[in-house]
Every structure is written in C-alpha cells, then in structure tokens.
C-alpha cells in the first residue's frame, strides 16, 4: 500500500511539474491582451528614441574626443594589483548572470509542484518575475553579440597602438569584439530589470552597473564608448522585454497614461515561509 501511495504521489508531482512548465511557456508566447498596450508602446517608443539619441551622441563624442586619451591613462593590462577589479568584473559576465537566474528558475520549477494554495501561487509569481529578469538579460545579450560580430571593433591597443578606429567588420574574433561591451549590456539590463520589479533596489543596481562598466575600462577590455553602447543595448533590450510581459499581464500593470508599473509580489517573509514548507517535518 505504501509503495502504491508513494508512486501515486510521485505521478501527481511530475504531472504538476509538466503542466506548470507548459503553462509557463505558453503564457510567454500568447497573444497580448492588455487593453492599454498601445499607450504603453507609444510611451516606451518615446523613451527609447530619446535614450538612443542622447547615448548615440555620447558614443560618437567619446570616440572622437575621449576614447584614446582614457585608455592611455589606464594601468598596463595584466597589472597584478588589479586582482580585485578582475573579481568584480566577473559579476557582470553574461554567462554567470544567466546561469544563476536559470538556476533560480529551476528551483522554482522543482519546488512549486510540491506546494498547494497560496504558497504555490506566491512561488509561481516569483517564477514569473524571474522569467522576466532572465529574458531581460538574455535578449540584449544576444543582440549585443550580433552587434559585436558586425561592428568588429578592436579592443584597446589591439595592433600595438591606441587606435580607436581599428575595425574588422565580421571578424568574429575576441580581439575585435569590443563594441558594445558585453559586460555593460549584461549589467545595465540586469539593473533595469531588477529596478523595474523592485524600485527600492534601484540605487544599488545603478551602482552595480556603473561599477561593472568602470571595471571594463580599468582592465583595458573596452573603450568608454563601448561601455556606453553596451548600456544602450542593455537598457533598450530590457525595456522591450518589460513591454512584452506587461502586454500579456505578466508581472506588470499598464496605467492609463501608458506607464508600466510592477504588480505587487510576494514579500521576503512570505517567500521564506514558502521555502520552509516543502522541507517541514
């Protein structure tokens, strides 16, 4: 009898797991349903155009005026005392950020079928928000990788001199993958996504994104215009993903003026109680 009961519980768990995974994917690709999505699209488009105009002008100005001067002031590549900066910069590496988010999503997927009622609903709500953060980073990272390949800008001192207009379009090598900065794409996309869901974290996330961007300059991995371009790609990509989620009523609401605001989510205290639930004796 106990074997049959255990088998039945296991079958129910896996059934809930597959159903939950299927519904999670289906809600991401379903047709947009929010009645105010057109207002949100227009508002987002205005913000994107303004951001693009300002940062594009900054990128051109940096290339002409500052890039060569800035990299000449940085310590030589490989300087031993820069080891703390090398550790810091890894926190903006796309692979590390995306794998960490994927791991959290996997935990939610594994634990949620074992829960019931409000606890399960809260954990699934967290899962939706983690999905947003994951795709808000993944989409601009992929766009940035394509842009790197197309532009083919040489990293600082590639070729032996501070030539900021050293391009090898479609080069496909790491030496000519400077524009835009992938770490800046990742850190600014992550900062925007987390701040969009939890505005109280905005200051911390801004400091994080700027610190990652500066670390790329100190390590002579990028020119200043590269990190500004990375910030632009990361912000626009994350904004597009936020609109996608809001238009499908996932994690965000659209106000009458088209502004996108986060829906109330589970508190930290609720999540701690949920986390203890499956392991309680």
SVG drawing of the C-alpha trace seen along z (x, -y; Angstrom):
<svg xmlns="http://www.w3.org/2000/svg" viewBox="-9 -66 61 68">
<polyline fill="none" stroke="black" stroke-width="0.4" points="0.0,0.0 2.8,-2.4 4.5,-1.8 1.3,-2.5 0.8,-5.7 4.3,-6.8 4.0,-6.0 0.7,-8.0 2.3,-11.0 5.2,-10.9 3.0,-10.6 1.0,-13.6 4.1,-15.6 5.5,-15.0 2.1,-15.7 2.0,-19.1 5.6,-19.8 5.0,-19.2 1.6,-21.1 3.2,-24.0 6.2,-24.1 3.9,-24.0 1.7,-26.8 4.7,-28.9 6.0,-28.7 2.5,-29.2 1.9,-32.4 5.1,-33.9 4.1,-33.4 0.4,-34.0 -1.2,-37.0 -1.0,-40.3 -4.3,-41.0 -3.8,-44.2 -6.3,-46.9 -3.7,-49.7 -0.8,-48.1 -0.9,-50.6 -0.4,-53.5 2.5,-51.6 4.0,-51.0 3.9,-54.7 5.3,-55.8 8.1,-53.2 8.9,-54.2 9.3,-57.8 11.7,-56.8 13.7,-54.5 14.1,-57.3 15.2,-59.8 17.6,-57.4 19.0,-56.4 19.5,-60.0 21.3,-61.0 23.5,-58.0 24.3,-57.7 25.6,-61.3 27.6,-60.5 29.1,-57.4 30.2,-59.5 31.7,-62.2 33.6,-59.7 35.1,-58.0 36.3,-61.3 37.4,-63.1 37.9,-60.7 38.5,-57.1 42.2,-57.3 43.0,-59.6 41.2,-57.4 42.9,-54.1 46.3,-55.8 45.7,-56.7 44.8,-53.2 47.4,-50.8 49.0,-48.3 47.0,-45.2 47.8,-42.4 48.9,-44.6 49.0,-42.4 47.4,-44.9 44.2,-44.9 43.1,-41.5 40.1,-42.9 38.8,-44.6 39.1,-41.2 36.9,-39.6 34.4,-42.5 34.1,-42.4 33.1,-38.7 29.8,-39.8 28.8,-41.3 29.7,-38.3 26.6,-37.2 27.2,-33.5 27.4,-33.8 24.3,-36.0 22.2,-33.9 23.2,-30.6 22.4,-32.0 19.0,-33.1 18.4,-29.8 19.2,-28.0 16.7,-30.0 14.1,-29.3 14.9,-25.6 14.4,-25.7 11.0,-27.3 10.0,-24.7 11.1,-21.9 9.6,-23.2 6.3,-24.6 4.5,-21.3 5.0,-20.1 3.1,-23.1 -0.6,-24.0 -2.8,-27.0 -1.3,-30.5 2.2,-29.1 2.2,-27.7 0.7,-30.9 3.3,-33.1 6.2,-30.9 4.8,-30.9 4.5,-34.7 8.2,-34.8 8.9,-32.5 7.2,-34.9 9.4,-37.7 12.5,-35.6 11.5,-34.8 11.3,-38.5 14.7,-39.2 16.2,-36.2 14.8,-37.3 15.5,-41.0 19.2,-40.0 19.2,-37.3 17.6,-39.3 20.0,-42.3 23.0,-39.9 22.1,-38.1 21.6,-41.4 25.0,-42.7 26.8,-39.6 25.4,-40.1 26.4,-43.7 30.0,-42.8 30.3,-40.5 29.0,-43.1 31.0,-46.1 34.2,-44.2 35.9,-46.9 39.4,-46.2 39.9,-46.2 42.3,-48.8 45.8,-48.5 45.0,-45.6 47.6,-46.1 50.0,-47.7 48.7,-51.3 45.8,-53.3 43.8,-53.3 40.1,-53.7 39.0,-53.4 40.5,-49.9 37.7,-47.9 37.5,-44.5 33.8,-44.0 32.5,-40.5 35.9,-39.5 34.4,-37.1 37.5,-37.1 37.7,-38.1 40.3,-40.8 37.8,-42.5 34.7,-42.2 35.0,-45.5 31.8,-47.3 29.5,-47.1 30.8,-45.9 29.0,-42.6 29.5,-43.2 27.9,-46.6 25.0,-45.1 24.5,-42.5 24.9,-44.7 22.7,-47.6 20.0,-45.1 20.1,-43.4 20.0,-46.7 17.0,-47.9 15.1,-44.6 15.6,-44.3 14.8,-48.0 11.6,-47.6 10.3,-44.9 11.7,-46.2 12.1,-50.0 13.6,-50.2 16.7,-48.4 17.3,-51.0 20.2,-52.8 22.1,-49.6 21.6,-48.3 22.7,-51.6 25.9,-51.5 26.4,-47.8 26.0,-48.6 28.4,-51.6 31.0,-49.6 31.0,-46.8 31.3,-49.4 34.2,-51.1 35.9,-47.8 36.0,-47.1 37.8,-50.4 40.4,-49.9 41.2,-46.4 41.6,-47.8 38.9,-45.5 36.9,-48.3 36.9,-51.9 34.5,-54.3 32.2,-54.4 32.0,-50.6 30.5,-50.6 28.1,-53.4 27.0,-51.4 26.6,-48.4 24.4,-50.3 22.3,-51.5 21.7,-48.0 21.1,-46.6 18.5,-49.2 16.6,-49.1 16.6,-45.3 15.3,-45.1 12.7,-47.8 11.4,-45.8 11.1,-42.6 9.3,-44.6 6.7,-45.8 6.3,-42.2 5.5,-41.0 3.2,-43.9 1.2,-43.5 0.5,-39.9 -0.3,-41.0 2.7,-39.2 4.3,-40.8 3.4,-44.3 0.4,-46.6 -0.1,-49.4 -1.5,-52.6 -3.9,-54.9 -1.0,-57.1 0.8,-54.1 3.3,-53.9 4.3,-50.4 4.4,-49.6 5.2,-46.3 2.4,-44.3 2.6,-43.6 4.7,-40.5 5.4,-38.1 7.3,-39.6 10.6,-38.2 8.9,-36.9 6.3,-35.1 9.0,-33.5 10.9,-32.3 7.8,-30.6 7.2,-29.0 10.8,-27.8 10.4,-26.1 7.2,-24.4 8.4,-21.5 11.1,-20.6 9.0,-20.8 8.7,-17.5"/>
</svg>
